Amino acid sequence: MSEKIEIKAYTGPAGGWGSMQGLAEIGIRERSGPETARELGRQNKTGGFMCVSCAWGKPAHPHPAEFCENGAKATAWELTRFRVTPDFFREHSVADLRTWPDHDLEQAGRLTHPMKYDASSDRYVAVSWQEAFTAIGAKLKTCDPTKVVMYASGRASLETSYMFALFARMYGCPNLPDSSNMCHETTSVGLKACIGSPVGTIQLTDYEKCDAIFYFGQNPGVNSPRFLHPLRSCARRGVEIIVFNPLKERGLERFTDPQNPFEMATGRSTQIATQYHQVKAGGDIAALLGMVKHVIHLDDLARETGAPRVVDQAFIDQHTKGYDAVAAFARGIDWATIEHESGLTRAALEGAGAVYARAKAAICVYGMGLTQHVHGITNLQMLVNLMLLRGNVGKPGAGFGPVRGHSNVQGQRTVGITEKPELVPLDQLARQFGFEPPRAKGWDTVAACEAMVKREARAFIGLGGNFARAIPDHRNTEPAWADLDLTVHIATKLNRTHLLPGRSCYLLPCLGRIELDRQKTGSQTVTMEDSFSRIYGSRGRVEPAADTLLSEPAIVGGLAKATLAPNPKVDWDAWVADYGLVRDAIEATYPDQFARFNERLHVPGGFWKGVPAAHRQWMTASGRAEFNVPEVLNATGFDEAAGRMRLVTLRSNDQFNTTIYGYHDRFRGISGTRQVVMMNRADIAAHGLADGDTVDLVGDHGDNGHIRVAGLRVVAYDIPRGCVGAYYPECNPLIPVAHHAKESHVPAAKTVPVRLERAA
């Protein structure tokens, strides 16, 4: 990295000219041609292609430019003019490439040929597709299927995901970890237990009907910038937006709409948050409890005076279970404890609670800041407690709005990418395809990592993603890859995981979603599901980066044919020739959610698969929505100790998950480096440091006590005392594999125990 390092506070809004400059920079960097500008006009629109970045909804009536800065970066990144050909690998050994930064690996360009790792030369060498399929199939036949990891990134289409899951189960492999395991599994487990539905309950149009939004641990300016448009609309019509987040994030403070000529010409912006509470990392349980306590207090006063009730007692009586226990707990907890655990004052929490008490329809938005904690499930339970108090589930303008990351991570789970057998209609699959699927629970992401470290896993097949970089504890997990008998990676670009070859290793390059997918029956459409449980068709039309590329369904079909015995009920070749046949199979497996699938591919705004809790149908054990008394009041899973800090891992403005587009975190004013640690000025002074000093972050609890991430520049930042912020995935080594959410096993990346040491 040769960029100049500059740390300077950014005073502008989200969006605006800064966003336009970011788009121009990525276009120049990727040598974008006219096809990039042309395709941006089709992005997230009916008949066009669905963004390869986040899973935010696609409105039925889109903006002229229905893309954001990061979505445009993702498009330019995929349509780059750079290529990684066999010549590239002749010039660079794998050992050499391992020294490259993450950004430089992907910046090298699109992969063009199927490759096999040659250990004698430490290089990838080109092979034919048939050679690759045959060799991989032969190797898989020698493996115990229960020791194979079949990982799926959240970007692959519904068609590919269904085929991949079916291939795994027909092979006998129950291990289908995915991106959800790393991010939002807490939602799948927590909401499922509380309200019977494992996904959000609102629709995009509910933002037009709400009068309050409560926002926890999600950064729209970086992770879902198109969300800023409905937030702006809500703010302008007087919706109160109450934010809880350790760091001030510019997208939640103010936004200039790049599509509004007046705002662009005048530099005006819209204030987003009406209240902004910098909750201590891991303090959301207590913050939510404070609001619950205040609402119940107001309701008690109303009952004493004969005023209208504050809680919705009719809803509670008809639809819920456990209210009395939660109310008693909230009445009994003292404010000093709540203030200590949350890092917020009683007055602040009562102010937020007062907004909730008078709101007629409230939405709760949240992201990984709420789910990636040891007690993330308790975070979700407290959020549900708050929403149930006033019946804010299953009515217009109210409900839960978890914001997903990868563009189809929710959809993959819908069509069978899961290690949990109870989430898949296995009996239907057995009837439909004439085989007996495995019934045992498989490995999730954490279990897969543990199995690799213990040398129990024997093979890894990755459907996209950068698994080795996304997971915790790199320094313990990375050496385990060399002991795998087989590693296979389906990918568009080179990344760190590809440079950790097993004894046999193949790199299989695929078409991107924006590219024209020609098969025997013509050009194909794929589908995906957004954060609102809506399904969209997506059709690429750009000429492929190379004529040697295969589509993801074609690669999965090729692997399945080479590995499995012929099955007259599964014609992989026919499926690859016509993805409509795959959709017919999906509809047969999931008839309630995918009725008339092929007919509804291009419904404006997508078609809704349905969410029972949105209709107040509670698919819980009790048949009711359930209140829960919290077992703990902070979500960290570790105790306070002298010198111990709570690390929050963060994404920059110039990245999407593990993809690093550049080194310019505009909103945080950090340019030219990612090797920083953001600290409260008082903590800097207490440690005897100064802004600009260099320190190491060292693990400070249990399994990470020996881990060190060295050479981080101290940056004074507005963050609660006792908390520090640093970038993901660079600081993932500090997260022990065992440091994960209870029940959901999501890595607890938002509260990691660390201490600081001055760099040697």
Disulfide bonds with the S-S distance in Angstrom:
none
